Amino acid sequence: MKYPYLKNTPQLMIIAIALVAIFSVIPLANLIVLGLKNLTVRSSEKSLAELGQFGDFFGGHTSAFTGSISLIVIIFFTFHQSKQQEMFFEKQAADSKNTSDRQFFLNGINLITQWDLSSPGCDQCMRLLDYYGRLALASNDRELLLMLNTVITAEVKKNLEGKNGSFKSTNYPYACEAIDRIKVLREEDSRAQKAFRKNKVEQV
């Protein structure tokens, strides 16, 4: 993933760097102007003292420029190195939390499966399904809904449709909403798969 340097640079920092860059050009511009006006060098006609002064003149102007540029580079890349490390650790923490959440959800799926195998469509199974349906709906992870779909058996569907006596769809609103969302996701996946196959055939 390409890191967007300019996008992640604060506006105040950009202004400060621009000011330093502008001021760093001043001694270099001064050197050029003075050089064009006054400096005609013939080393054979200059004494060591004069050549030393001449070197100090160039060195003083160029060192101010290079020092300012070095300062800009150090500040800029130190800031972004720190920013990249921060983003890396945030991503690591988010990935760790996502893995933990999925593991917790998988444990719930296993529990629903155990209850359903023991007594298909029992009240405890339905309550767990409703609870984990609520978690899946609240999450931005669409895979949780698809995982939940793996434990929705025929008996569970009958319960949610109100076909099994006391089991009413209104008793499990989150499970019902989850099923509706799952249906939409599966239709989207089906359309995406058909489009992919069509493009593949056209390319051939």
Sequence and secondary structure as in RCSB ss.txt:
>XXXX:A:sequence
MKYPYLKNTPQLMIIAIALVAIFSVIPLANLIVLGLKNLTVRSSEKSLAELGQFGDFFGGHTSAFTGSISLIVII
FFTFHQSKQQEMFFEKQAADSKNTSDRQFFLNGINLITQWDLSSPGCDQCMRLLDYYGRLALASNDRELLLMLNT
VITAEVKKNLEGKNGSFKSTNYPYACEAIDRIKVLREEDSRAQKAFRKNKVEQV
>XXXX:A:secstr
    TTTTS HHHHHHHHHHHHHHHHHHHHHHHHHHHH    GGGS HHHHHHHHHHHHHHHHHHHHHHHHHHHH
HHHHHHHHHHHHHHHHHHHHHHHHHHHHHHHHHHHHHHHHHHHSTT HHHHHHHHHHHHHHHHSS HHHHHHHHT
T  HHHHHHHTT BTTB GGG HHHHHHHHHHHHHHHHHHHHHHHHHHHHHHH 
